[in-house]
Amino acid sequence: MNNRIYYLDHIRVFLTILVLFHHAALPFTQIGFYVSDMENGTTSSLLEFFVAINQAFFMGFFFFLSGYFTPLSFERKVPSQFVKD
């Protein structure tokens, strides 16, 4: 019996793609640890908007999804096996 929740898999894939786009966009913004030396110091305002909005929720959403499934995983295993995994 397959008990997968496919829409949550799709959300995880979408969030993973957002993480890739986020890290690809960072060098072209003034946000983050690396600040690029683009021509005349210009950066893309659209990319800065994307990074700022994306950064506000994507990691928290990943933690929310993992926290949602933690009690189910804990109930299936003995506590020592849960900690080991």
N, C-alpha and C positions, 0 to 999 in steps of 0.2 A: 504494500500500500504506500502510495506516494503522498506524504503530508506537506509537501513544500508549499510555501505561500509565494506564488510567482510574482505578484505585484511588488513584494518587498525585494525580491531579487532584481527586478527592473529598477527600483529606486536606488539600490546599491550600485548598479552599473552606471546609472545616470550620475550619481554623486562621484563615482570614480572618474568619470569623464570630466566633470566639473573640476576635480582636483588637478587633472592633467592640464586643462585649459588655464586654470588659475596659475599654476607654476610656469606655464609657458608665457603668460602675460606679464608676470612680475618684472622681468628685466626692462620692460618698456613703460614702466610707471615710476612714480616717485614714492611708491608704497613698498614697504618691506626692507630687507637688509641690503639688497643690491640696488644701487641707483645707477642707471645707465648714463653714458655720455653721448646722448643722441645729439644730432645737429642743433646748435643754438639752445640746447637745454629743453627742447620741446618734447613733450610726452603726449600720449593719447589720452584725452579726457574720457573717452568711451571705455578704454581699457581700465583706467583708474576707477571708474564707476562700477564696472563689472567686478573687479578685484575687491572693492570695498563691500559690495553687496554680497558677493560669494563668500568672502571671509567671515561675514557675520553669521552664517548659518551652517556651512557644509560640515565642519568637524563636529559641531554639536549634534547634527542630525545622525552622523555615524555613531556617536556615543549613545544617542537615544535608541537607535536600532539594536546595538549590542546589549544595552541595558534591558531592553524589552525581552530579549531571549535568554537572559541570564537565569531567571528563576526556573524556566523550563529545563535548562541544561543542568542546573543544580539538583533538581528533583530526580532526574534520570540517573545520576551518578552518586556514589558515596562522596562525602566531602573531601576525602584525601585524593580521590581520583579527579574530582573537579579542579582542585588546586593544582594538581600535577599537569592536567591538560592545559 
